[in-house]
Amino acid sequence: MSLPELTDATFSTVTQSAGICLVDFWAPWCGHCIPMKAMLEELSPDGVRIYAVDVQEYPNVGAQFGIRSLPTIIFFRDGNPVKTMVGVTTKVAILEAIRNL
């Protein structure tokens, strides 16, 4: 399963959503981002939508959320950012973070 890619124009999909969304901020040149994105593609937690944003292609969204390191994952609840994870992490850590939202 490929993660739906958001753009500057479509990011409102997240900020106007009810429930939990996870957004993976990545770039093609980021060596740790590619395996992280592949791992996220394997996740399918109930009721959680997972998206990706290529910050090289769409820097405005990254700037809006102060992305300084890649990969960065931001968890949103009802359109609002509620948790951020920076750097490589594990499926277990992501699922635990979702459970604790």
Legacy VTK file of the C-alpha trace (Angstrom):
# vtk DataFile Version 3.0
C-alpha trace
ASCII
DATASET POLYDATA
POINTS 101 float
0.000 0.000 0.000
1.409 3.388 -0.956
0.823 6.317 1.384
-1.357 9.065 -0.038
0.894 12.040 -0.803
-0.315 15.454 0.277
0.655 18.769 -1.304
0.504 22.368 -0.138
-2.934 22.511 -1.742
-4.292 19.247 -0.308
-2.877 19.360 3.234
-6.222 20.686 4.458
-7.351 17.041 4.182
-5.570 16.618 7.528
-6.375 19.926 9.203
-10.076 19.551 8.421
-10.339 15.872 9.400
-12.061 14.418 12.413
-10.210 11.626 14.163
-6.538 10.725 14.053
-4.176 11.340 11.138
-0.471 10.606 10.999
1.660 12.622 8.576
5.136 11.499 7.533
7.300 14.448 6.468
10.056 13.097 4.223
12.297 13.884 1.238
13.720 11.624 -1.490
17.327 12.522 -0.556
16.831 11.506 3.098
18.413 8.079 3.579
16.366 7.255 6.690
13.093 8.468 5.178
12.713 5.747 2.544
12.723 2.744 4.940
10.607 4.728 7.411
8.021 5.431 4.726
8.014 1.745 3.725
7.410 0.762 7.347
4.526 3.216 7.631
2.999 1.744 4.466
2.748 -1.583 6.314
0.783 -0.087 9.213
-2.995 -0.054 9.202
-4.185 0.908 12.677
-7.965 1.055 12.941
-9.410 4.505 12.383
-6.057 6.175 11.655
-5.321 7.768 8.310
-1.646 7.901 7.298
-0.317 10.431 4.789
3.066 11.580 3.492
4.420 14.996 2.498
7.560 15.370 0.383
9.009 18.534 1.933
11.456 18.975 -0.928
8.560 19.214 -3.370
6.184 21.015 -0.970
8.271 23.084 1.452
5.414 25.338 2.585
3.754 22.602 4.644
7.067 21.665 6.217
7.733 25.297 7.080
4.236 25.712 8.494
4.914 22.933 11.014
8.542 23.846 11.702
10.050 20.694 10.190
13.817 20.867 10.712
14.832 17.201 10.681
13.746 14.253 8.588
11.987 11.980 8.962
9.415 13.693 11.167
5.993 12.303 11.976
3.245 14.529 13.300
0.105 13.029 14.777
-3.078 15.064 14.383
-6.316 14.687 16.309
-9.357 16.448 14.885
-7.110 18.575 12.662
-4.729 19.711 15.396
-1.130 18.541 15.870
-0.898 16.657 19.169
2.399 14.735 19.031
5.636 14.846 17.046
8.251 12.131 16.564
11.581 13.122 14.992
14.000 10.623 13.528
13.783 6.924 12.834
11.367 5.043 15.051
9.702 1.634 15.221
6.255 0.269 14.460
5.838 -0.494 18.140
6.632 3.110 19.134
4.217 4.497 16.535
1.395 2.153 17.561
2.003 3.002 21.227
1.885 6.710 20.421
-1.425 6.210 18.599
-2.861 4.286 21.571
-1.868 7.135 23.896
-3.489 9.916 21.858
LINES 1 102
101 0 1 2 3 4 5 6 7 8 9 10 11 12 13 14 15 16 17 18 19 20 21 22 23 24 25 26 27 28 29 30 31 32 33 34 35 36 37 38 39 40 41 42 43 44 45 46 47 48 49 50 51 52 53 54 55 56 57 58 59 60 61 62 63 64 65 66 67 68 69 70 71 72 73 74 75 76 77 78 79 80 81 82 83 84 85 86 87 88 89 90 91 92 93 94 95 96 97 98 99 100
